[in-house]
Amino acid sequence: MKSVAALLLVGMLILWTELPTGSAWSCPPVRIVCAMHNPPNQCYTDRQCPRYHKCCPSFCGRKCLSRRSTLPISYA
């Protein structure tokens, strides 16, 4: 009985580590690199950002970015 409980616990831990972190989007790629040797960072983790923002590397340090709109924008 103890071995079944231990296997169940290990299985749950493995599944828990594979779960996504709750954000369905990723940071955009950085195409330009800052010339500053040690650029300032506004954040280090997503928890330091406002709600619905993510801490992402930018061209010069890390910044809190919001997800871009997925709705098509019409300028007509």
PDB file of N, CA, C and O in Angstrom, chain B, residues numbered from 101:
ATOM      1  N   MET B 101       0.821  -1.197   0.000  1.00  0.00           N
ATOM      2  CA  MET B 101       0.000   0.000   0.000  1.00  0.00           C
ATOM      3  C   MET B 101       0.863   1.257   0.000  1.00  0.00           C
ATOM      4  O   MET B 101       0.550   2.229  -0.688  1.00  0.00           O
ATOM      5  N   LYS B 102       1.945   1.239   0.769  1.00  0.00           N
ATOM      6  CA  LYS B 102       2.825   2.406   0.824  1.00  0.00           C
ATOM      7  C   LYS B 102       3.508   2.647  -0.510  1.00  0.00           C
ATOM      8  O   LYS B 102       3.727   3.793  -0.903  1.00  0.00           O
ATOM      9  N   SER B 103       3.850   1.556  -1.218  1.00  0.00           N
ATOM     10  CA  SER B 103       4.522   1.723  -2.504  1.00  0.00           C
ATOM     11  C   SER B 103       3.580   2.321  -3.548  1.00  0.00           C
ATOM     12  O   SER B 103       4.020   3.087  -4.406  1.00  0.00           O
ATOM     13  N   VAL B 104       2.295   1.986  -3.488  1.00  0.00           N
ATOM     14  CA  VAL B 104       1.312   2.557  -4.413  1.00  0.00           C
ATOM     15  C   VAL B 104       1.170   4.060  -4.154  1.00  0.00           C
ATOM     16  O   VAL B 104       1.120   4.849  -5.098  1.00  0.00           O
ATOM     17  N   ALA B 105       1.108   4.448  -2.912  1.00  0.00           N
ATOM     18  CA  ALA B 105       1.001   5.863  -2.568  1.00  0.00           C
ATOM     19  C   ALA B 105       2.255   6.619  -3.000  1.00  0.00           C
ATOM     20  O   ALA B 105       2.162   7.742  -3.496  1.00  0.00           O
ATOM     21  N   ALA B 106       3.420   6.013  -2.816  1.00  0.00           N
ATOM     22  CA  ALA B 106       4.669   6.650  -3.219  1.00  0.00           C
ATOM     23  C   ALA B 106       4.728   6.811  -4.738  1.00  0.00           C
ATOM     24  O   ALA B 106       5.145   7.859  -5.232  1.00  0.00           O
ATOM     25  N   LEU B 107       4.320   5.791  -5.478  1.00  0.00           N
ATOM     26  CA  LEU B 107       4.300   5.888  -6.938  1.00  0.00           C
ATOM     27  C   LEU B 107       3.299   6.934  -7.410  1.00  0.00           C
ATOM     28  O   LEU B 107       3.569   7.667  -8.361  1.00  0.00           O
ATOM     29  N   LEU B 108       2.162   7.006  -6.763  1.00  0.00           N
ATOM     30  CA  LEU B 108       1.169   8.018  -7.107  1.00  0.00           C
ATOM     31  C   LEU B 108       1.708   9.422  -6.853  1.00  0.00           C
ATOM     32  O   LEU B 108       1.512  10.325  -7.667  1.00  0.00           O
ATOM     33  N   LEU B 109       2.379   9.601  -5.733  1.00  0.00           N
ATOM     34  CA  LEU B 109       2.967  10.903  -5.412  1.00  0.00           C
ATOM     35  C   LEU B 109       4.039  11.289  -6.434  1.00  0.00           C
ATOM     36  O   LEU B 109       4.071  12.430  -6.894  1.00  0.00           O
ATOM     37  N   VAL B 110       4.903  10.358  -6.785  1.00  0.00           N
ATOM     38  CA  VAL B 110       5.954  10.636  -7.785  1.00  0.00           C
ATOM     39  C   VAL B 110       5.323  10.976  -9.131  1.00  0.00           C
ATOM     40  O   VAL B 110       5.764  11.906  -9.806  1.00  0.00           O
ATOM     41  N   GLY B 111       4.298  10.232  -9.523  1.00  0.00           N
ATOM     42  CA  GLY B 111       3.615  10.524 -10.784  1.00  0.00           C
ATOM     43  C   GLY B 111       2.988  11.902 -10.797  1.00  0.00           C
ATOM     44  O   GLY B 111       3.062  12.611 -11.801  1.00  0.00           O
ATOM     45  N   MET B 112       2.370  12.286  -9.689  1.00  0.00           N
ATOM     46  CA  MET B 112       1.759  13.621  -9.603  1.00  0.00           C
ATOM     47  C   MET B 112       2.824  14.708  -9.660  1.00  0.00           C
ATOM     48  O   MET B 112       2.615  15.739 -10.300  1.00  0.00           O
ATOM     49  N   LEU B 113       3.949  14.499  -9.009  1.00  0.00           N
ATOM     50  CA  LEU B 113       5.034  15.484  -9.057  1.00  0.00           C
ATOM     51  C   LEU B 113       5.582  15.634 -10.464  1.00  0.00           C
ATOM     52  O   LEU B 113       5.881  16.747 -10.896  1.00  0.00           O
ATOM     53  N   ILE B 114       5.719  14.535 -11.182  1.00  0.00           N
ATOM     54  CA  ILE B 114       6.216  14.599 -12.558  1.00  0.00           C
ATOM     55  C   ILE B 114       5.235  15.367 -13.435  1.00  0.00           C
ATOM     56  O   ILE B 114       5.647  16.213 -14.229  1.00  0.00           O
ATOM     57  N   LEU B 115       3.943  15.084 -13.302  1.00  0.00           N
ATOM     58  CA  LEU B 115       2.949  15.811 -14.084  1.00  0.00           C
ATOM     59  C   LEU B 115       2.911  17.291 -13.712  1.00  0.00           C
ATOM     60  O   LEU B 115       2.740  18.142 -14.585  1.00  0.00           O
ATOM     61  N   TRP B 116       3.066  17.605 -12.441  1.00  0.00           N
ATOM     62  CA  TRP B 116       3.044  18.996 -11.990  1.00  0.00           C
ATOM     63  C   TRP B 116       4.206  19.790 -12.581  1.00  0.00           C
ATOM     64  O   TRP B 116       4.033  20.958 -12.928  1.00  0.00           O
ATOM     65  N   THR B 117       5.381  19.182 -12.701  1.00  0.00           N
ATOM     66  CA  THR B 117       6.532  19.889 -13.258  1.00  0.00           C
ATOM     67  C   THR B 117       6.390  20.110 -14.749  1.00  0.00           C
ATOM     68  O   THR B 117       7.040  20.997 -15.302  1.00  0.00           O
ATOM     69  N   GLU B 118       5.555  19.323 -15.415  1.00  0.00           N
ATOM     70  CA  GLU B 118       5.355  19.461 -16.848  1.00  0.00           C
ATOM     71  C   GLU B 118       4.262  20.460 -17.209  1.00  0.00           C
ATOM     72  O   GLU B 118       4.104  20.800 -18.381  1.00  0.00           O
ATOM     73  N   LEU B 119       3.505  20.935 -16.219  1.00  0.00           N
ATOM     74  CA  LEU B 119       2.424  21.868 -16.503  1.00  0.00           C
ATOM     75  C   LEU B 119       2.971  23.219 -16.932  1.00  0.00           C
ATOM     76  O   LEU B 119       4.029  23.635 -16.460  1.00  0.00           O
ATOM     77  N   PRO B 120       2.262  23.914 -17.825  1.00  0.00           N
ATOM     78  CA  PRO B 120       2.690  25.258 -18.203  1.00  0.00           C
ATOM     79  C   PRO B 120       2.589  26.212 -17.016  1.00  0.00           C
ATOM     80  O   PRO B 120       1.859  25.948 -16.061  1.00  0.00           O
ATOM     81  N   THR B 121       3.320  27.312 -17.080  1.00  0.00           N
ATOM     82  CA  THR B 121       3.384  28.240 -15.958  1.00  0.00           C
ATOM     83  C   THR B 121       2.177  29.160 -15.875  1.00  0.00           C
ATOM     84  O   THR B 121       2.131  30.013 -14.989  1.00  0.00           O
ATOM     85  N   GLY B 122       1.208  29.023 -16.750  1.00  0.00           N
ATOM     86  CA  GLY B 122       0.019  29.850 -16.684  1.00  0.00           C
ATOM     87  C   GLY B 122      -0.004  30.941 -17.730  1.00  0.00           C
ATOM     88  O   GLY B 122      -1.032  31.598 -17.894  1.00  0.00           O
ATOM     89  N   SER B 123       1.059  31.155 -18.428  1.00  0.00           N
ATOM     90  CA  SER B 123       1.060  32.151 -19.488  1.00  0.00           C
ATOM     91  C   SER B 123       1.128  31.416 -20.822  1.00  0.00           C
ATOM     92  O   SER B 123       2.024  30.604 -21.052  1.00  0.00           O
ATOM     93  N   ALA B 124       0.181  31.708 -21.686  1.00  0.00           N
ATOM     94  CA  ALA B 124       0.092  30.998 -22.956  1.00  0.00           C
ATOM     95  C   ALA B 124       0.878  31.707 -24.050  1.00  0.00           C
ATOM     96  O   ALA B 124       0.746  31.358 -25.223  1.00  0.00           O
ATOM     97  N   TRP B 125       1.669  32.668 -23.701  1.00  0.00           N
ATOM     98  CA  TRP B 125       2.459  33.357 -24.723  1.00  0.00           C
ATOM     99  C   TRP B 125       3.899  33.477 -24.266  1.00  0.00           C
ATOM    100  O   TRP B 125       4.193  33.413 -23.072  1.00  0.00           O
ATOM    101  N   SER B 126       4.780  33.649 -25.211  1.00  0.00           N
ATOM    102  CA  SER B 126       6.204  33.750 -24.898  1.00  0.00           C
ATOM    103  C   SER B 126       6.725  35.116 -25.312  1.00  0.00           C
ATOM    104  O   SER B 126       6.059  35.861 -26.030  1.00  0.00           O
ATOM    105  N   CYS B 127       7.904  35.425 -24.856  1.00  0.00           N
ATOM    106  CA  CYS B 127       8.520  36.717 -25.153  1.00  0.00           C
ATOM    107  C   CYS B 127       8.907  36.799 -26.627  1.00  0.00           C
ATOM    108  O   CYS B 127       9.294  35.797 -27.227  1.00  0.00           O
ATOM    109  N   PRO B 128       8.804  37.997 -27.209  1.00  0.00           N
ATOM    110  CA  PRO B 128       9.216  38.146 -28.609  1.00  0.00           C
ATOM    111  C   PRO B 128      10.737  38.035 -28.720  1.00  0.00           C
ATOM    112  O   PRO B 128      11.456  38.320 -27.763  1.00  0.00           O
ATOM    113  N   PRO B 129      11.220  37.622 -29.885  1.00  0.00           N
ATOM    114  CA  PRO B 129      12.674  37.524 -30.056  1.00  0.00           C
ATOM    115  C   PRO B 129      13.328  38.905 -30.051  1.00  0.00           C
ATOM    116  O   PRO B 129      12.728  39.886 -30.489  1.00  0.00           O
ATOM    117  N   VAL B 130      14.536  38.969 -29.562  1.00  0.00           N
ATOM    118  CA  VAL B 130      15.299  40.219 -29.526  1.00  0.00           C
ATOM    119  C   VAL B 130      16.235  40.222 -30.726  1.00  0.00           C
ATOM    120  O   VAL B 130      17.087  39.343 -30.856  1.00  0.00           O
ATOM    121  N   ARG B 131      16.079  41.200 -31.595  1.00  0.00           N
ATOM    122  CA  ARG B 131      16.870  41.251 -32.819  1.00  0.00           C
ATOM    123  C   ARG B 131      18.027  42.239 -32.742  1.00  0.00           C
ATOM    124  O   ARG B 131      18.999  42.120 -33.487  1.00  0.00           O
ATOM    125  N   ILE B 132      17.923  43.215 -31.842  1.00  0.00           N
ATOM    126  CA  ILE B 132      18.956  44.240 -31.695  1.00  0.00           C
ATOM    127  C   ILE B 132      19.515  44.129 -30.287  1.00  0.00           C
ATOM    128  O   ILE B 132      18.759  43.976 -29.328  1.00  0.00           O
ATOM    129  N   VAL B 133      20.828  44.206 -30.156  1.00  0.00           N
ATOM    130  CA  VAL B 133      21.472  44.096 -28.847  1.00  0.00           C
ATOM    131  C   VAL B 133      21.974  45.464 -28.415  1.00  0.00           C
ATOM    132  O   VAL B 133      22.540  46.213 -29.211  1.00  0.00           O
ATOM    133  N   CYS B 134      21.760  45.777 -27.152  1.00  0.00           N
ATOM    134  CA  CYS B 134      22.175  47.050 -26.571  1.00  0.00           C
ATOM    135  C   CYS B 134      23.699  47.128 -26.499  1.00  0.00           C
ATOM    136  O   CYS B 134      24.364  46.126 -26.233  1.00  0.00           O
ATOM    137  N   ALA B 135      24.239  48.297 -26.731  1.00  0.00           N
ATOM    138  CA  ALA B 135      25.685  48.489 -26.652  1.00  0.00           C
ATOM    139  C   ALA B 135      26.159  48.711 -25.220  1.00  0.00           C
ATOM    140  O   ALA B 135      27.360  48.681 -24.950  1.00  0.00           O
ATOM    141  N   MET B 136      25.213  48.934 -24.297  1.00  0.00           N
ATOM    142  CA  MET B 136      25.556  49.148 -22.898  1.00  0.00           C
ATOM    143  C   MET B 136      26.064  47.838 -22.292  1.00  0.00           C
ATOM    144  O   MET B 136      25.476  46.782 -22.524  1.00  0.00           O
ATOM    145  N   HIS B 137      27.147  47.897 -21.521  1.00  0.00           N
ATOM    146  CA  HIS B 137      27.755  46.692 -20.958  1.00  0.00           C
ATOM    147  C   HIS B 137      26.839  45.977 -19.977  1.00  0.00           C
ATOM    148  O   HIS B 137      26.712  44.754 -20.038  1.00  0.00           O
ATOM    149  N   ASN B 138      26.204  46.704 -19.083  1.00  0.00           N
ATOM    150  CA  ASN B 138      25.318  46.120 -18.084  1.00  0.00           C
ATOM    151  C   ASN B 138      24.028  46.939 -18.047  1.00  0.00           C
ATOM    152  O   ASN B 138      23.875  47.806 -17.187  1.00  0.00           O
ATOM    153  N   PRO B 139      23.083  46.671 -18.985  1.00  0.00           N
ATOM    154  CA  PRO B 139      21.871  47.501 -19.053  1.00  0.00           C
ATOM    155  C   PRO B 139      20.986  47.310 -17.823  1.00  0.00           C
ATOM    156  O   PRO B 139      20.989  46.238 -17.218  1.00  0.00           O
ATOM    157  N   PRO B 140      20.232  48.340 -17.451  1.00  0.00           N
ATOM    158  CA  PRO B 140      19.334  48.230 -16.286  1.00  0.00           C
ATOM    159  C   PRO B 140      18.129  47.342 -16.602  1.00  0.00           C
ATOM    160  O   PRO B 140      17.655  47.301 -17.738  1.00  0.00           O
ATOM    161  N   ASN B 141      17.650  46.644 -15.599  1.00  0.00           N
ATOM    162  CA  ASN B 141      16.480  45.783 -15.738  1.00  0.00           C
ATOM    163  C   ASN B 141      15.319  46.364 -14.939  1.00  0.00           C
ATOM    164  O   ASN B 141      15.507  46.819 -13.811  1.00  0.00           O
ATOM    165  N   GLN B 142      14.112  46.349 -15.523  1.00  0.00           N
ATOM    166  CA  GLN B 142      12.917  46.763 -14.801  1.00  0.00           C
ATOM    167  C   GLN B 142      12.359  45.603 -13.983  1.00  0.00           C
ATOM    168  O   GLN B 142      11.632  45.815 -13.014  1.00  0.00           O
ATOM    169  N   CYS B 143      12.703  44.371 -14.377  1.00  0.00           N
ATOM    170  CA  CYS B 143      12.182  43.192 -13.694  1.00  0.00           C
ATOM    171  C   CYS B 143      13.166  42.036 -13.869  1.00  0.00           C
ATOM    172  O   CYS B 143      14.065  42.081 -14.710  1.00  0.00           O
ATOM    173  N   TYR B 144      12.972  41.005 -13.055  1.00  0.00           N
ATOM    174  CA  TYR B 144      13.770  39.787 -13.168  1.00  0.00           C
ATOM    175  C   TYR B 144      12.882  38.559 -13.333  1.00  0.00           C
ATOM    176  O   TYR B 144      13.312  37.559 -13.909  1.00  0.00           O
ATOM    177  N   THR B 145      11.638  38.621 -12.829  1.00  0.00           N
ATOM    178  CA  THR B 145      10.682  37.523 -12.959  1.00  0.00           C
ATOM    179  C   THR B 145       9.324  38.089 -13.348  1.00  0.00           C
ATOM    180  O   THR B 145       9.096  39.293 -13.232  1.00  0.00           O
ATOM    181  N   ASP B 146       8.424  37.230 -13.808  1.00  0.00           N
ATOM    182  CA  ASP B 146       7.076  37.652 -14.186  1.00  0.00           C
ATOM    183  C   ASP B 146       6.291  38.176 -12.990  1.00  0.00           C
ATOM    184  O   ASP B 146       5.397  39.005 -13.161  1.00  0.00           O
ATOM    185  N   ARG B 147       6.602  37.716 -11.798  1.00  0.00           N
ATOM    186  CA  ARG B 147       5.879  38.161 -10.601  1.00  0.00           C
ATOM    187  C   ARG B 147       6.132  39.626 -10.263  1.00  0.00           C
ATOM    188  O   ARG B 147       5.351  40.232  -9.529  1.00  0.00           O
ATOM    189  N   GLN B 148       7.198  40.198 -10.783  1.00  0.00           N
ATOM    190  CA  GLN B 148       7.499  41.609 -10.531  1.00  0.00           C
ATOM    191  C   GLN B 148       6.757  42.521 -11.501  1.00  0.00           C
ATOM    192  O   GLN B 148       6.842  43.743 -11.381  1.00  0.00           O
ATOM    193  N   CYS B 149       6.040  41.957 -12.446  1.00  0.00           N
ATOM    194  CA  CYS B 149       5.314  42.744 -13.442  1.00  0.00           C
ATOM    195  C   CYS B 149       3.843  42.856 -13.071  1.00  0.00           C
ATOM    196  O   CYS B 149       3.328  42.035 -12.312  1.00  0.00           O
ATOM    197  N   PRO B 150       3.158  43.882 -13.611  1.00  0.00           N
ATOM    198  CA  PRO B 150       1.713  43.995 -13.380  1.00  0.00           C
ATOM    199  C   PRO B 150       0.970  42.800 -13.988  1.00  0.00           C
ATOM    200  O   PRO B 150       1.537  42.015 -14.748  1.00  0.00           O
ATOM    201  N   ARG B 151      -0.284  42.688 -13.640  1.00  0.00           N
ATOM    202  CA  ARG B 151      -1.116  41.594 -14.144  1.00  0.00           C
ATOM    203  C   ARG B 151      -1.170  41.605 -15.667  1.00  0.00           C
ATOM    204  O   ARG B 151      -1.248  42.670 -16.279  1.00  0.00           O
ATOM    205  N   TYR B 152      -1.129  40.437 -16.272  1.00  0.00           N
ATOM    206  CA  TYR B 152      -1.165  40.238 -17.719  1.00  0.00           C
ATOM    207  C   TYR B 152       0.083  40.772 -18.426  1.00  0.00           C
ATOM    208  O   TYR B 152       0.043  41.031 -19.629  1.00  0.00           O
ATOM    209  N   HIS B 153       1.171  40.937 -17.708  1.00  0.00           N
ATOM    210  CA  HIS B 153       2.444  41.328 -18.289  1.00  0.00           C
ATOM    211  C   HIS B 153       3.462  40.234 -18.015  1.00  0.00           C
ATOM    212  O   HIS B 153       3.285  39.422 -17.107  1.00  0.00           O
ATOM    213  N   LYS B 154       4.518  40.216 -18.797  1.00  0.00           N
ATOM    214  CA  LYS B 154       5.545  39.204 -18.668  1.00  0.00           C
ATOM    215  C   LYS B 154       6.909  39.893 -18.685  1.00  0.00           C
ATOM    216  O   LYS B 154       7.113  40.848 -19.435  1.00  0.00           O
ATOM    217  N   CYS B 155       7.837  39.414 -17.866  1.00  0.00           N
ATOM    218  CA  CYS B 155       9.186  39.964 -17.818  1.00  0.00           C
ATOM    219  C   CYS B 155       9.983  39.341 -18.965  1.00  0.00           C
ATOM    220  O   CYS B 155      10.273  38.145 -18.953  1.00  0.00           O
ATOM    221  N   CYS B 156      10.329  40.157 -19.942  1.00  0.00           N
ATOM    222  CA  CYS B 156      10.988  39.668 -21.147  1.00  0.00           C
ATOM    223  C   CYS B 156      12.285  40.429 -21.401  1.00  0.00           C
ATOM    224  O   CYS B 156      12.408  41.599 -21.037  1.00  0.00           O
ATOM    225  N   PRO B 157      13.248  39.762 -22.025  1.00  0.00           N
ATOM    226  CA  PRO B 157      14.439  40.494 -22.442  1.00  0.00           C
ATOM    227  C   PRO B 157      14.075  41.440 -23.580  1.00  0.00           C
ATOM    228  O   PRO B 157      13.344  41.069 -24.499  1.00  0.00           O
ATOM    229  N   SER B 158      14.584  42.645 -23.513  1.00  0.00           N
ATOM    230  CA  SER B 158      14.364  43.617 -24.589  1.00  0.00           C
ATOM    231  C   SER B 158      15.721  43.938 -25.201  1.00  0.00           C
ATOM    232  O   SER B 158      16.721  43.304 -24.864  1.00  0.00           O
ATOM    233  N   PHE B 159      15.760  44.903 -26.085  1.00  0.00           N
ATOM    234  CA  PHE B 159      17.028  45.224 -26.726  1.00  0.00           C
ATOM    235  C   PHE B 159      18.029  45.797 -25.734  1.00  0.00           C
ATOM    236  O   PHE B 159      19.233  45.781 -25.992  1.00  0.00           O
ATOM    237  N   CYS B 160      17.545  46.307 -24.597  1.00  0.00           N
ATOM    238  CA  CYS B 160      18.461  46.877 -23.605  1.00  0.00           C
ATOM    239  C   CYS B 160      17.911  46.629 -22.196  1.00  0.00           C
ATOM    240  O   CYS B 160      17.292  47.516 -21.608  1.00  0.00           O
ATOM    241  N   GLY B 161      18.132  45.437 -21.659  1.00  0.00           N
ATOM    242  CA  GLY B 161      17.644  45.081 -20.331  1.00  0.00           C
ATOM    243  C   GLY B 161      16.313  44.343 -20.397  1.00  0.00           C
ATOM    244  O   GLY B 161      15.731  44.188 -21.470  1.00  0.00           O
ATOM    245  N   ARG B 162      15.844  43.895 -19.253  1.00  0.00           N
ATOM    246  CA  ARG B 162      14.562  43.192 -19.160  1.00  0.00           C
ATOM    247  C   ARG B 162      13.464  44.180 -18.814  1.00  0.00           C
ATOM    248  O   ARG B 162      13.663  45.078 -17.995  1.00  0.00           O
ATOM    249  N   LYS B 163      12.279  44.013 -19.450  1.00  0.00           N
ATOM    250  CA  LYS B 163      11.149  44.909 -19.231  1.00  0.00           C
ATOM    251  C   LYS B 163       9.861  44.111 -19.140  1.00  0.00           C
ATOM    252  O   LYS B 163       9.776  42.990 -19.642  1.00  0.00           O
ATOM    253  N   CYS B 164       8.855  44.698 -18.491  1.00  0.00           N
ATOM    254  CA  CYS B 164       7.528  44.092 -18.418  1.00  0.00           C
ATOM    255  C   CYS B 164       6.781  44.417 -19.703  1.00  0.00           C
ATOM    256  O   CYS B 164       6.549  45.584 -20.019  1.00  0.00           O
ATOM    257  N   LEU B 165       6.409  43.385 -20.436  1.00  0.00           N
ATOM    258  CA  LEU B 165       5.698  43.571 -21.697  1.00  0.00           C
ATOM    259  C   LEU B 165       4.314  42.956 -21.606  1.00  0.00           C
ATOM    260  O   LEU B 165       4.115  41.940 -20.940  1.00  0.00           O
ATOM    261  N   SER B 166       3.354  43.587 -22.286  1.00  0.00           N
ATOM    262  CA  SER B 166       2.017  43.017 -22.368  1.00  0.00           C
ATOM    263  C   SER B 166       1.905  42.250 -23.678  1.00  0.00           C
ATOM    264  O   SER B 166       2.629  42.512 -24.638  1.00  0.00           O
ATOM    265  N   ARG B 167       0.984  41.301 -23.690  1.00  0.00           N
ATOM    266  CA  ARG B 167       0.807  40.502 -24.901  1.00  0.00           C
ATOM    267  C   ARG B 167       0.187  41.362 -25.986  1.00  0.00           C
ATOM    268  O   ARG B 167      -0.701  42.173 -25.724  1.00  0.00           O
ATOM    269  N   ARG B 168       0.664  41.176 -27.194  1.00  0.00           N
ATOM    270  CA  ARG B 168       0.091  41.923 -28.323  1.00  0.00           C
ATOM    271  C   ARG B 168      -1.310  41.406 -28.608  1.00  0.00           C
ATOM    272  O   ARG B 168      -1.625  40.241 -28.367  1.00  0.00           O
ATOM    273  N   SER B 169      -2.124  42.280 -29.115  1.00  0.00           N
ATOM    274  CA  SER B 169      -3.495  41.934 -29.446  1.00  0.00           C
ATOM    275  C   SER B 169      -3.514  40.904 -30.575  1.00  0.00           C
ATOM    276  O   SER B 169      -2.750  41.015 -31.534  1.00  0.00           O
ATOM    277  N   THR B 170      -4.390  39.900 -30.458  1.00  0.00           N
ATOM    278  CA  THR B 170      -4.507  38.896 -31.498  1.00  0.00           C
ATOM    279  C   THR B 170      -5.627  39.240 -32.470  1.00  0.00           C
ATOM    280  O   THR B 170      -5.832  38.534 -33.458  1.00  0.00           O
ATOM    281  N   LEU B 171      -6.363  40.335 -32.195  1.00  0.00           N
ATOM    282  CA  LEU B 171      -7.434  40.763 -33.077  1.00  0.00           C
ATOM    283  C   LEU B 171      -6.858  41.545 -34.246  1.00  0.00           C
ATOM    284  O   LEU B 171      -5.963  42.368 -34.052  1.00  0.00           O
ATOM    285  N   PRO B 172      -7.349  41.307 -35.451  1.00  0.00           N
ATOM    286  CA  PRO B 172      -6.854  42.090 -36.578  1.00  0.00           C
ATOM    287  C   PRO B 172      -7.275  43.552 -36.444  1.00  0.00           C
ATOM    288  O   PRO B 172      -8.402  43.852 -36.050  1.00  0.00           O
ATOM    289  N   ILE B 173      -6.378  44.433 -36.770  1.00  0.00           N
ATOM    290  CA  ILE B 173      -6.629  45.869 -36.651  1.00  0.00           C
ATOM    291  C   ILE B 173      -6.851  46.422 -38.055  1.00  0.00           C
ATOM    292  O   ILE B 173      -6.029  46.210 -38.947  1.00  0.00           O
ATOM    293  N   SER B 174      -7.945  47.119 -38.248  1.00  0.00           N
ATOM    294  CA  SER B 174      -8.264  47.697 -39.540  1.00  0.00           C
ATOM    295  C   SER B 174      -8.125  49.205 -39.450  1.00  0.00           C
ATOM    296  O   SER B 174      -8.654  49.825 -38.527  1.00  0.00           O
ATOM    297  N   TYR B 175      -7.414  49.802 -40.403  1.00  0.00           N
ATOM    298  CA  TYR B 175      -7.241  51.250 -40.444  1.00  0.00           C
ATOM    299  C   TYR B 175      -8.049  51.869 -41.559  1.00  0.00           C
ATOM    300  O   TYR B 175      -7.705  52.954 -42.029  1.00  0.00           O
ATOM    301  N   ALA B 176      -9.105  51.224 -41.996  1.00  0.00           N
ATOM    302  CA  ALA B 176      -9.908  51.724 -43.102  1.00  0.00           C
ATOM    303  C   ALA B 176     -10.886  52.778 -42.660  1.00  0.00           C
ATOM    304  O   ALA B 176     -11.640  53.302 -43.479  1.00  0.00           O
TER     305      ALA B 176
END
